[in-house]
Amino acid sequence: MFLTRVGTLFHSRNFESLKEMQLSQKIHWQQTHNKIYKVNFILISSLININQNPSVSPDNVQYIVNYLFDVGGWRCYEYQLFSRVIHILPINIIDYYLSIIVTKYSDLDKAIQVAIIKSLENRIVLAIDNNDLKFGNHWYQVLLKFDIPDGEA
């Protein structure tokens, strides 16, 4: 539910509400030191600052990478998180996880499948917008590895 709300606020460009959620996550992190609150804080920060390069500090990117590595079996939250932070992750980390996700793709919930495909499509568009055809082609080749029904992508 949290990630759905974050996505809805981001797509509706409701940055004031995102900033409120960001502050709330920061306060929860400071009070509890529960990793999930810091991860949520970093995620929201990356979306609020999406047009800045980098949108989050290298230390915070590493925190997300470490979190994803430390979680044994990904649940819905981790898949959704991955799809929402793909824009800040290093390419080698993205490729590593996508190679795993490709093998599990047909078993994933439909909403997770859509989120992953949309993230890849966004990476392709971003690469093309930046005139980086090499990475545009790279992400397109990755997208082709997924078994996507006609009309879904």
The 8 nearest C-alpha neighbors of each residue, nearest first, counted from 0:
[[1, 3, 2, 4, 5, 76, 6, 75],
 [2, 0, 4, 3, 5, 6, 39, 76],
 [3, 1, 5, 4, 0, 6, 79, 80],
 [2, 4, 0, 6, 1, 5, 7, 8],
 [3, 5, 7, 1, 2, 6, 8, 0],
 [4, 6, 2, 8, 3, 7, 9, 1],
 [7, 5, 9, 3, 4, 8, 2, 10],
 [6, 8, 4, 10, 9, 5, 11, 3],
 [9, 7, 13, 11, 5, 6, 10, 12],
 [8, 10, 12, 6, 11, 7, 13, 5],
 [11, 9, 7, 12, 8, 6, 13, 5],
 [10, 12, 8, 9, 13, 7, 6, 14],
 [13, 11, 9, 10, 14, 8, 7, 15],
 [14, 12, 8, 11, 15, 16, 9, 17],
 [13, 15, 17, 16, 12, 18, 47, 9],
 [14, 16, 18, 17, 13, 19, 12, 20],
 [15, 17, 19, 18, 14, 13, 20, 8],
 [16, 18, 14, 20, 19, 15, 21, 13],
 [17, 19, 21, 15, 16, 20, 14, 22],
 [18, 20, 16, 22, 21, 17, 23, 15],
 [21, 19, 23, 17, 18, 22, 24, 16],
 [20, 22, 18, 24, 40, 19, 23, 43],
 [23, 21, 25, 19, 24, 20, 18, 26],
 [22, 24, 20, 26, 21, 25, 19, 27],
 [25, 23, 27, 36, 21, 40, 26, 22],
 [24, 26, 22, 28, 23, 27, 40, 29],
 [25, 27, 29, 23, 28, 24, 30, 22],
 [26, 28, 24, 30, 25, 29, 31, 36],
 [29, 27, 32, 36, 25, 31, 26, 30],
 [28, 30, 26, 27, 32, 31, 25, 33],
 [31, 29, 27, 28, 32, 26, 33, 25],
 [30, 32, 33, 28, 29, 27, 26, 36],
 [33, 31, 28, 29, 34, 30, 27, 36],
 [32, 34, 31, 35, 28, 36, 37, 27],
 [35, 33, 37, 36, 32, 38, 28, 66],
 [34, 36, 38, 37, 33, 39, 28, 40],
 [37, 35, 28, 39, 24, 38, 34, 33],
 [36, 38, 40, 34, 39, 35, 28, 41],
 [37, 39, 35, 41, 36, 40, 42, 34],
 [38, 40, 36, 42, 37, 41, 35, 43],
 [39, 41, 37, 21, 43, 24, 38, 42],
 [42, 40, 44, 38, 39, 43, 45, 37],
 [43, 41, 39, 45, 44, 40, 38, 84],
 [42, 44, 46, 40, 45, 41, 21, 47],
 [45, 43, 41, 47, 46, 42, 48, 40],
 [44, 46, 54, 42, 48, 43, 49, 55],
 [47, 45, 49, 43, 48, 44, 42, 9],
 [46, 48, 44, 45, 49, 43, 14, 17],
 [49, 47, 54, 45, 46, 51, 50, 44],
 [50, 48, 46, 54, 51, 45, 47, 52],
 [49, 51, 48, 52, 54, 47, 53, 46],
 [52, 50, 54, 48, 53, 49, 55, 45],
 [53, 51, 54, 50, 49, 55, 48, 87],
 [52, 54, 55, 51, 56, 87, 49, 57],
 [53, 55, 51, 48, 52, 45, 49, 50],
 [56, 54, 53, 45, 59, 57, 60, 44],
 [55, 57, 59, 58, 60, 53, 54, 61],
 [56, 58, 60, 59, 61, 55, 53, 62],
 [59, 57, 61, 56, 60, 62, 55, 63],
 [58, 60, 62, 56, 61, 57, 55, 63],
 [61, 59, 57, 63, 62, 58, 64, 56],
 [60, 62, 64, 58, 59, 63, 65, 57],
 [61, 63, 59, 65, 60, 64, 66, 58],
 [64, 62, 66, 60, 61, 65, 67, 38],
 [65, 63, 61, 67, 66, 62, 68, 60],
 [66, 64, 68, 62, 63, 67, 69, 61],
 [65, 67, 63, 69, 64, 68, 62, 70],
 [66, 68, 64, 65, 70, 69, 63, 77],
 [69, 67, 65, 66, 70, 64, 71, 63],
 [70, 68, 66, 67, 65, 71, 64, 72],
 [71, 69, 67, 68, 72, 66, 73, 77],
 [70, 72, 69, 73, 68, 67, 74, 66],
 [73, 71, 70, 74, 77, 69, 67, 68],
 [72, 74, 77, 71, 70, 78, 75, 76],
 [75, 73, 76, 77, 72, 78, 79, 70],
 [74, 76, 78, 77, 79, 73, 111, 108],
 [75, 77, 79, 74, 78, 80, 73, 2],
 [78, 76, 80, 73, 79, 74, 75, 81],
 [77, 79, 81, 75, 80, 76, 82, 111],
 [78, 80, 82, 76, 77, 81, 75, 83],
 [81, 79, 77, 83, 78, 82, 76, 84],
 [82, 80, 78, 84, 83, 79, 85, 77],
 [81, 83, 79, 115, 80, 85, 118, 84],
 [82, 84, 80, 81, 85, 79, 118, 42],
 [85, 83, 81, 86, 87, 82, 80, 42],
 [84, 86, 88, 82, 87, 83, 81, 93],
 [85, 87, 84, 88, 122, 83, 118, 49],
 [88, 86, 85, 84, 89, 60, 54, 45],
 [87, 89, 85, 86, 90, 93, 92, 60],
 [90, 88, 92, 91, 93, 87, 85, 86],
 [89, 91, 93, 92, 94, 88, 95, 85],
 [90, 92, 94, 93, 89, 95, 88, 96],
 [93, 91, 95, 90, 89, 94, 96, 88],
 [94, 92, 90, 96, 95, 91, 97, 89],
 [93, 95, 97, 91, 92, 96, 98, 90],
 [96, 94, 92, 98, 93, 97, 91, 99],
 [97, 95, 99, 98, 93, 94, 100, 92],
 [96, 98, 100, 94, 99, 95, 101, 93],
 [97, 99, 96, 95, 101, 100, 94, 102],
 [100, 98, 96, 97, 101, 102, 95, 103],
 [99, 101, 97, 103, 102, 104, 98, 96],
 [102, 100, 104, 98, 99, 103, 97, 145],
 [101, 103, 100, 99, 104, 98, 105, 97],
 [104, 102, 100, 101, 106, 105, 107, 99],
 [103, 105, 101, 107, 106, 100, 102, 112],
 [104, 106, 107, 103, 146, 102, 112, 101],
 [107, 105, 104, 103, 108, 102, 109, 112],
 [108, 106, 104, 105, 109, 112, 111, 103],
 [107, 109, 111, 110, 112, 106, 75, 105],
 [108, 110, 112, 111, 113, 107, 114, 105],
 [111, 109, 113, 112, 108, 114, 107, 115],
 [112, 110, 114, 108, 113, 109, 115, 79],
 [111, 113, 109, 115, 110, 114, 116, 107],
 [112, 114, 110, 116, 111, 115, 117, 109],
 [115, 113, 111, 117, 112, 116, 82, 118],
 [114, 116, 118, 82, 112, 117, 113, 111],
 [115, 117, 119, 113, 118, 114, 120, 112],
 [118, 116, 120, 114, 119, 115, 113, 121],
 [119, 117, 121, 115, 116, 120, 82, 114],
 [120, 118, 122, 116, 121, 117, 123, 115],
 [119, 121, 117, 123, 118, 122, 116, 124],
 [120, 122, 118, 124, 119, 123, 125, 117],
 [123, 121, 119, 125, 120, 124, 126, 118],
 [124, 122, 135, 120, 126, 121, 125, 138],
 [125, 123, 121, 127, 126, 122, 128, 120],
 [126, 124, 128, 122, 123, 127, 121, 129],
 [125, 127, 135, 131, 129, 123, 124, 128],
 [126, 128, 130, 124, 129, 125, 131, 135],
 [129, 127, 125, 130, 126, 124, 131, 123],
 [128, 130, 126, 127, 131, 125, 132, 124],
 [131, 129, 127, 128, 132, 126, 135, 125],
 [130, 132, 126, 129, 133, 127, 134, 135],
 [131, 133, 135, 134, 130, 136, 127, 126],
 [132, 134, 136, 131, 135, 137, 126, 130],
 [135, 133, 137, 136, 132, 131, 126, 138],
 [136, 134, 123, 132, 126, 138, 137, 133],
 [135, 137, 139, 134, 133, 138, 132, 140],
 [138, 136, 134, 140, 135, 139, 133, 141],
 [137, 139, 141, 135, 140, 136, 123, 134],
 [138, 140, 136, 142, 141, 137, 135, 143],
 [141, 139, 143, 137, 138, 142, 136, 144],
 [142, 140, 138, 139, 143, 144, 137, 145],
 [141, 143, 139, 144, 140, 145, 138, 119],
 [142, 144, 140, 141, 145, 139, 146, 147],
 [145, 143, 142, 141, 146, 101, 140, 147],
 [146, 144, 143, 147, 142, 101, 104, 141],
 [145, 147, 148, 144, 105, 143, 104, 101],
 [146, 148, 145, 151, 149, 152, 150, 143],
 [149, 147, 151, 150, 146, 152, 145, 105],
 [150, 148, 151, 147, 152, 146, 145, 143],
 [149, 151, 152, 148, 147, 146, 113, 116],
 [150, 152, 149, 148, 147, 113, 116, 117],
 [151, 150, 116, 147, 149, 117, 120, 148]]
